[in-house]
Amino acid sequence: MARINLLPWREARRKEQQRDFLVLLGFSAVVTAILVGLVYIHIDGRIQYQERRNAFLKNEIRILDARIKEIRSLEATKKALLERMRVIEDLQKKRPVIVHVFDELINTLPDGTYLTSVRQKGDTLAITGRAESNARVSAYLRNIERSGWLDKPALGVIERKTQGGMRVSEFRLTAKITTPENKQHQDRDQLASAD
């Protein structure tokens, strides 16, 4: 029987398998590197795309913020203008009222009574004056109560003083400015509540 030495063949086969394995390992490493590179490029592209979208959105937000500030500014201006218009309308409505009020101050004033000062604060008149007697002050209060443009007289102070050898009554009172329509409504309300 002949003896065959298979060791060199096995060793050659082992070297060949080792070489094939290394080639396959190198090829796998190259393919893996290419795949990792492609994935990196894809992910980097998606990140850049998202960053561009974020930059666009930030720019649009800045533009909208500027518009919102402008709208708020316009709303504040509009509110101020509407307030001015309301004040002007109120003044226009009240312009004839003050003429009637001065007329009523004179028409309600009884003989022997005169006014030293009249001050208005809102719808309230502060009236200071002098009268020959307390009865004239009472008559003045009744006249104010019957007036269409003045209402709710309230006597603050009456002081008896001597002036130039004559005794006079100095008085201070307040009255509300109203309109004949408002006074009629108030009178109706008072009558309804009294029933």
HELIX and SHEET records of a PDB file:
HELIX    1   1 LEU A    7  THR A  108  1                                 102    
HELIX    2   2 ASN A  134  ARG A  146  1                                  13    
HELIX    3   3 PRO A  180  ALA A  194  1                                  15    
SHEET    1   A 4 THR A 113  LYS A 121  0                                        
SHEET    2   A 4 THR A 124  ALA A 131 -1                                        
SHEET    3   A 4 MET A 166  ILE A 177 -1                                        
SHEET    4   A 4 LEU A 150  GLN A 163 -1                                        
END                                                                             
